[in-house]
Amino acid sequence: IRIITRKNAIPLIDAFRKEKFGVTHIAARGISGQVKLILMIIKRKNLERIYAIINQHNPKAFVSVENVKTASQGVFPVSTKRNVMPNFRHRAKRK
């Protein structure tokens, strides 16, 4: 996801990080002057949560969403529904 904002982006960035999303931000210059460019790789299932955070902190931000086929590294929120230790096998106790 790409977010471009003229408004102070620190509260928005802090809100993403509080939710454990990885965020990269860059100072840039747009047609109307200084902007902050925020880049994130997220899972599509988190898109609604991302939009809610944007709307809370900076509803006039420009947002674009692109498809990513692969990502080799990054910071992603841990899902409580998936197995966070896929190589660990639970062994039942024998009686």
BAFILUM-673365 format. One record per atom (N, C-alpha, C, O): atom name; residue in one letter; x, y, z; residue number from 0. Coordinates in steps of 0.2 Angstrom, whole numbers. Layout:
REM residues N
NODE   site   code       x       y       z   pos
NODE     CA      A       X       Y       Z   NUM
...
***
This chain:
REM residues 95
NODE   site   code       x       y       z   pos
NODE      N      I       4      -6       0     0
NODE     CA      I       0       0       0     0
NODE      C      I       5       6       0     0
NODE      O      I      10       6       3     0
NODE      N      R       2      11      -3     1
NODE     CA      R       6      18      -4     1
NODE      C      R       2      23      -1     1
NODE      O      R      -4      24      -4     1
NODE      N      I       4      27       3     2
NODE     CA      I       0      33       6     2
NODE      C      I       4      39       5     2
NODE      O      I      10      39       7     2
NODE      N      I       1      44       2     3
NODE     CA      I       5      51       2     3
NODE      C      I       1      56       5     3
NODE      O      I      -5      56       4     3
NODE      N      T       4      60      10     4
NODE     CA      T       0      65      14     4
NODE      C      T       5      71      14     4
NODE      O      T      11      71      15     4
NODE      N      R       1      77      14     5
NODE     CA      R       4      83      16     5
NODE      C      R       4      85      23     5
NODE      O      R       8      89      26     5
NODE      N      K      -1      81      27     6
NODE     CA      K      -1      82      34     6
NODE      C      K       4      79      38     6
NODE      O      K       7      74      35     6
NODE      N      N       5      81      44     7
NODE     CA      N      10      78      48     7
NODE      C      N       9      70      48     7
NODE      O      N       3      68      51     7
NODE      N      A      13      66      46     8
NODE     CA      A      12      59      46     8
NODE      C      A      14      55      52     8
NODE      O      A      12      49      52     8
NODE      N      I      17      58      57     9
NODE     CA      I      19      54      63     9
NODE      C      I      14      51      67     9
NODE      O      I      15      45      68     9
NODE      N      P       8      54      68    10
NODE     CA      P       3      50      72    10
NODE      C      P       0      44      68    10
NODE      O      P      -1      39      71    10
NODE      N      L       0      45      61    11
NODE     CA      L      -2      39      57    11
NODE      C      L       3      34      57    11
NODE      O      L       1      28      58    11
NODE      N      I       9      35      56    12
NODE     CA      I      14      30      56    12
NODE      C      I      14      27      63    12
NODE      O      I      15      21      64    12
NODE      N      D      14      31      69    13
NODE     CA      D      14      28      75    13
NODE      C      D       8      23      76    13
NODE      O      D       8      18      80    13
NODE      N      A       2      25      74    14
NODE     CA      A      -4      21      74    14
NODE      C      A      -3      14      70    14
NODE      O      A      -5       9      73    14
NODE      N      F       0      14      65    15
NODE     CA      F       2       8      61    15
NODE      C      F       7       4      65    15
NODE      O      F       6      -2      66    15
NODE      N      R      12       7      68    16
NODE     CA      R      17       3      72    16
NODE      C      R      14       0      78    16
NODE      O      R      16      -5      80    16
NODE      N      K       9       4      81    17
NODE     CA      K       6       1      87    17
NODE      C      K       2      -5      86    17
NODE      O      K       2     -10      90    17
NODE      N      E      -1      -6      79    18
NODE     CA      E      -4     -12      77    18
NODE      C      E       1     -17      74    18
NODE      O      E      -2     -22      72    18
NODE      N      K       7     -16      75    19
NODE     CA      K      12     -21      73    19
NODE      C      K      13     -21      65    19
NODE      O      K      15     -26      63    19
NODE      N      F      11     -16      61    20
NODE     CA      F      12     -16      54    20
NODE      C      F      19     -13      53    20
NODE      O      F      21      -8      56    20
NODE      N      G      23     -16      48    21
NODE     CA      G      29     -13      46    21
NODE      C      G      28      -7      42    21
NODE      O      G      24      -7      37    21
NODE      N      V      32      -1      43    22
NODE     CA      V      30       5      39    22
NODE      C      V      37       8      37    22
NODE      O      V      42       8      41    22
NODE      N      T      38      10      31    23
NODE     CA      T      43      13      28    23
NODE      C      T      41      20      26    23
NODE      O      T      36      21      23    23
NODE      N      H      44      26      28    24
NODE     CA      H      42      32      26    24
NODE      C      H      47      36      24    24
NODE      O      H      53      36      26    24
NODE      N      I      46      41      19    25
NODE     CA      I      51      44      15    25
NODE      C      I      48      51      14    25
NODE      O      I      42      52      13    25
NODE      N      A      52      56      15    26
NODE     CA      A      51      63      14    26
NODE      C      A      51      64       6    26
NODE      O      A      56      62       3    26
NODE      N      A      46      67       3    27
NODE     CA      A      46      68      -4    27
NODE      C      A      43      75      -6    27
NODE      O      A      41      78      -2    27
NODE      N      R      44      76     -13    28
NODE     CA      R      41      82     -15    28
NODE      C      R      36      81     -20    28
NODE      O      R      37      78     -25    28
NODE      N      G      30      83     -19    29
NODE     CA      G      24      83     -24    29
NODE      C      G      23      89     -28    29
NODE      O      G      27      94     -27    29
NODE      N      I      18      89     -32    30
NODE     CA      I      17      95     -36    30
NODE      C      I      15     101     -32    30
NODE      O      I      16     107     -34    30
NODE      N      S      12     100     -26    31
NODE     CA      S      10     105     -21    31
NODE      C      S      15     106     -15    31
NODE      O      S      14     110     -11    31
NODE      N      G      21     103     -16    32
NODE     CA      G      26     104     -11    32
NODE      C      G      28      98      -7    32
NODE      O      G      27      92     -10    32
NODE      N      Q      31      99      -1    33
NODE     CA      Q      33      93       3    33
NODE      C      Q      27      88       5    33
NODE      O      Q      22      90       7    33
NODE      N      V      29      82       4    34
NODE     CA      V      24      77       6    34
NODE      C      V      28      71      10    34
NODE      O      V      34      71      10    34
NODE      N      K      24      67      13    35
NODE     CA      K      27      61      16    35
NODE      C      K      24      55      12    35
NODE      O      K      18      54      11    35
NODE      N      L      29      51      10    36
NODE     CA      L      27      44       7    36
NODE      C      L      28      39      12    36
NODE      O      L      33      38      14    36
NODE      N      I      22      35      13    37
NODE     CA      I      22      29      17    37
NODE      C      I      21      23      13    37
NODE      O      I      16      23       9    37
NODE      N      L      25      18      14    38
NODE     CA      L      25      12      10    38
NODE      C      L      24       6      15    38
NODE      O      L      27       6      21    38
NODE      N      M      20       2      14    39
NODE     CA      M      18      -4      18    39
NODE      C      M      17     -10      13    39
NODE      O      M      13     -10       8    39
NODE      N      I      19     -16      15    40
NODE     CA      I      17     -22      12    40
NODE      C      I      12     -26      18    40
NODE      O      I      14     -27      23    40
NODE      N      I       6     -27      16    41
NODE     CA      I       1     -29      20    41
NODE      C      I      -3     -35      17    41
NODE      O      I      -2     -36      11    41
NODE      N      K      -6     -39      21    42
NODE     CA      K     -10     -44      19    42
NODE      C      K     -17     -41      17    42
NODE      O      K     -19     -37      21    42
NODE      N      R     -20     -43      12    43
NODE     CA      R     -26     -40      10    43
NODE      C      R     -32     -40      15    43
NODE      O      R     -36     -36      15    43
NODE      N      K     -31     -46      19    44
NODE     CA      K     -36     -46      25    44
NODE      C      K     -36     -40      30    44
NODE      O      K     -40     -39      33    44
NODE      N      N     -30     -37      30    45
NODE     CA      N     -29     -31      34    45
NODE      C      N     -31     -25      31    45
NODE      O      N     -30     -20      35    45
NODE      N      L     -33     -25      25    46
NODE     CA      L     -34     -18      22    46
NODE      C      L     -40     -14      25    46
NODE      O      L     -39      -8      26    46
NODE      N      E     -45     -17      27    47
NODE     CA      E     -50     -13      31    47
NODE      C      E     -47     -10      37    47
NODE      O      E     -49      -4      39    47
NODE      N      R     -43     -13      41    48
NODE     CA      R     -40     -11      47    48
NODE      C      R     -36      -5      45    48
NODE      O      R     -36       0      48    48
NODE      N      I     -32      -5      40    49
NODE     CA      I     -27       0      37    49
NODE      C      I     -32       6      35    49
NODE      O      I     -30      12      37    49
NODE      N      Y     -37       5      32    50
NODE     CA      Y     -41      11      30    50
NODE      C      Y     -44      14      36    50
NODE      O      Y     -45      20      36    50
NODE      N      A     -46      10      41    51
NODE     CA      A     -49      13      47    51
NODE      C      A     -44      18      50    51
NODE      O      A     -46      23      53    51
NODE      N      I     -38      15      51    52
NODE     CA      I     -32      19      54    52
NODE      C      I     -31      26      50    52
NODE      O      I     -30      31      53    52
NODE      N      I     -31      25      43    53
NODE     CA      I     -30      31      39    53
NODE      C      I     -36      36      40    53
NODE      O      I     -34      42      41    53
NODE      N      N     -42      33      40    54
NODE     CA      N     -47      38      41    54
NODE      C      N     -48      41      47    54
NODE      O      N     -50      47      48    54
NODE      N      Q     -45      38      52    55
NODE     CA      Q     -45      41      59    55
NODE      C      Q     -40      47      59    55
NODE      O      Q     -41      52      63    55
NODE      N      H     -34      45      56    56
NODE     CA      H     -28      50      57    56
NODE      C      H     -27      55      51    56
NODE      O      H     -25      61      52    56
NODE      N      N     -29      53      45    57
NODE     CA      N     -28      57      39    57
NODE      C      N     -33      55      34    57
NODE      O      N     -30      52      29    57
NODE      N      P     -39      57      34    58
NODE     CA      P     -44      55      29    58
NODE      C      P     -43      58      22    58
NODE      O      P     -46      55      18    58
NODE      N      K     -39      63      22    59
NODE     CA      K     -38      66      15    59
NODE      C      K     -32      63      12    59
NODE      O      K     -30      66       6    59
NODE      N      A     -28      58      15    60
NODE     CA      A     -22      56      12    60
NODE      C      A     -24      52       5    60
NODE      O      A     -29      49       4    60
NODE      N      F     -19      52       0    61
NODE     CA      F     -19      49      -6    61
NODE      C      F     -17      41      -4    61
NODE      O      F     -12      40      -1    61
NODE      N      V     -21      36      -6    62
NODE     CA      V     -20      29      -5    62
NODE      C      V     -20      26     -11    62
NODE      O      V     -25      26     -15    62
NODE      N      S     -15      21     -13    63
NODE     CA      S     -15      17     -18    63
NODE      C      S     -13      10     -16    63
NODE      O      S      -9       9     -12    63
NODE      N      V     -16       5     -19    64
NODE     CA      V     -15      -2     -17    64
NODE      C      V     -13      -6     -23    64
NODE      O      V     -16      -6     -28    64
NODE      N      E      -7      -9     -22    65
NODE     CA      E      -5     -13     -28    65
NODE      C      E      -4     -21     -25    65
NODE      O      E      -4     -22     -19    65
NODE      N      N      -4     -25     -30    66
NODE     CA      N      -3     -32     -29    66
NODE      C      N       4     -34     -28    66
NODE      O      N       8     -32     -32    66
NODE      N      V       6     -38     -23    67
NODE     CA      V      13     -40     -22    67
NODE      C      V      13     -47     -23    67
NODE      O      V       9     -51     -19    67
NODE      N      K      17     -50     -28    68
NODE     CA      K      17     -57     -29    68
NODE      C      K      21     -61     -23    68
NODE      O      K      19     -66     -21    68
NODE      N      T      27     -58     -21    69
NODE     CA      T      31     -61     -16    69
NODE      C      T      34     -55     -12    69
NODE      O      T      35     -50     -14    69
NODE      N      A      36     -57      -6    70
NODE     CA      A      39     -52      -1    70
NODE      C      A      44     -57       3    70
NODE      O      A      41     -61       6    70
NODE      N      S      50     -56       2    71
NODE     CA      S      55     -60       6    71
NODE      C      S      56     -59      13    71
NODE      O      S      58     -63      17    71
NODE      N      Q      55     -53      15    72
NODE     CA      Q      56     -51      22    72
NODE      C      Q      51     -45      24    72
NODE      O      Q      48     -42      20    72
NODE      N      G      50     -44      30    73
NODE     CA      G      46     -39      32    73
NODE      C      G      43     -40      39    73
NODE      O      G      45     -45      43    73
NODE      N      V      39     -35      41    74
NODE     CA      V      36     -35      48    74
NODE      C      V      29     -35      47    74
NODE      O      V      26     -31      44    74
NODE      N      F      26     -40      49    75
NODE     CA      F      19     -41      49    75
NODE      C      F      15     -43      55    75
NODE      O      F      19     -46      59    75
NODE      N      P       9     -41      57    76
NODE     CA      P       6     -43      63    76
NODE      C      P       5     -50      63    76
NODE      O      P       4     -53      58    76
NODE      N      V       6     -53      69    77
NODE     CA      V       5     -60      70    77
NODE      C      V      -2     -62      71    77
NODE      O      V      -6     -59      75    77
NODE      N      S      -4     -66      67    78
NODE     CA      S     -11     -68      67    78
NODE      C      S     -12     -73      73    78
NODE      O      S      -8     -78      73    78
NODE      N      T     -18     -73      76    79
NODE     CA      T     -19     -77      82    79
NODE      C      T     -22     -84      79    79
NODE      O      T     -23     -88      83    79
NODE      N      K     -24     -84      73    80
NODE     CA      K     -28     -89      70    80
NODE      C      K     -23     -94      67    80
NODE      O      K     -25    -100      66    80
NODE      N      R     -17     -92      65    81
NODE     CA      R     -13     -97      62    81
NODE      C      R      -8    -100      66    81
NODE      O      R      -6     -97      72    81
NODE      N      N      -5    -105      65    82
NODE     CA      N       0    -108      69    82
NODE      C      N       7    -104      68    82
NODE      O      N      10    -104      63    82
NODE      N      V       9    -101      73    83
NODE     CA      V      15     -97      73    83
NODE      C      V      21    -101      74    83
NODE      O      V      27     -99      73    83
NODE      N      M      21    -108      75    84
NODE     CA      M      26    -112      75    84
NODE      C      M      25    -118      70    84
NODE      O      M      24    -124      73    84
NODE      N      P      25    -117      64    85
NODE     CA      P      23    -122      59    85
NODE      C      P      27    -129      60    85
NODE      O      P      25    -134      58    85
NODE      N      N      33    -128      62    86
NODE     CA      N      38    -134      62    86
NODE      C      N      37    -138      69    86
NODE      O      N      40    -143      70    86
NODE      N      F      33    -135      74    87
NODE     CA      F      32    -139      80    87
NODE      C      F      26    -143      80    87
NODE      O      F      21    -141      78    87
NODE      N      R      27    -149      82    88
NODE     CA      R      22    -154      82    88
NODE      C      R      20    -156      89    88
NODE      O      R      25    -158      93    88
NODE      N      H      14    -155      91    89
NODE     CA      H      12    -157      97    89
NODE      C      H      11    -165      98    89
NODE      O      H       8    -168      94    89
NODE      N      R      14    -167     103    90
NODE     CA      R      13    -174     104    90
NODE      C      R       9    -176     110    90
NODE      O      R       9    -173     116    90
NODE      N      A       4    -180     109    91
NODE     CA      A      -1    -181     114    91
NODE      C      A       3    -186     120    91
NODE      O      A       7    -190     118    91
NODE      N      K       1    -185     126    92
NODE     CA      K       4    -188     131    92
NODE      C      K       1    -195     131    92
NODE      O      K      -5    -197     130    92
NODE      N      R       5    -200     132    93
NODE     CA      R       3    -207     132    93
NODE      C      R       1    -209     140    93
NODE      O      R       5    -207     144    93
NODE      N      K      -4    -213     140    94
NODE     CA      K      -6    -215     147    94
NODE      C      K      -4    -222     148    94
NODE      O      K      -5    -225     154    94
***
